[in-house]
Amino acid sequence: MTHRYTTNIVNGFRFHTKDRATERTSQNSEVLVKEDDSSPEKEYYGVLQDIFELSYVGGCKVFLFMSLVGCGTTWKGI
């Protein structure tokens, strides 16, 4: 079973999708992905597009954060 969300809390941090964040006073739809901790050139910034929860048989759940991530002027979905 799959559920779609516009907001989610993970480890005490609240995340909003871009569409949800535009309705709010404070914005929290941006994400940072680090490829390597020792190099700032390998940091990719993005905007959270969707949040999905996948529920599996046996009660296991997984959250997927879909975002557009860019490095310079190049953007791609992850």
C-alpha positions, -999 to +999 in steps of 0.1 A: +000+000+000+012+035-008+003+068+009+013+103-004+021+131+021+028+168+018+046+169+052+065+144+073+086+144+105+119+124+106+142+124+136+125+155+150+129+175+117+097+185+098+098+184+060+072+200+036+069+195-001+074+225-023+036+228-029+028+227+009+056+251+018+043+278-005+012+280+017+032+285+049+050+314+065+082+293+071+098+273+043+112+239+048+112+221+014+149+223+005+172+193+010+210+188+009+226+156-002+263+151+005+282+126-016+314+129+004+319+146+038+354+157+029+346+177-002+321+207-004+321+203-042+301+171-038+271+188-022+238+188-041+209+211-031+173+204-040+136+210-035+113+183-020+086+174-045+068+144-030+068+122+001+056+086-002+051+059+024+054+023+012+038-003+035+049-039+031+034-071+043+045-077+079+042-041+089+075-028+074+073+008+062+096+029+041+094+066+033+106+079-001+115+116-005+113+126-042+132+158-050+148+178-077+185+180-069+210+204-087+246+210-089+252+244-104+226+248-132+219+210-138+188+196-121+177+159-119+152+139-100+163+115-073 
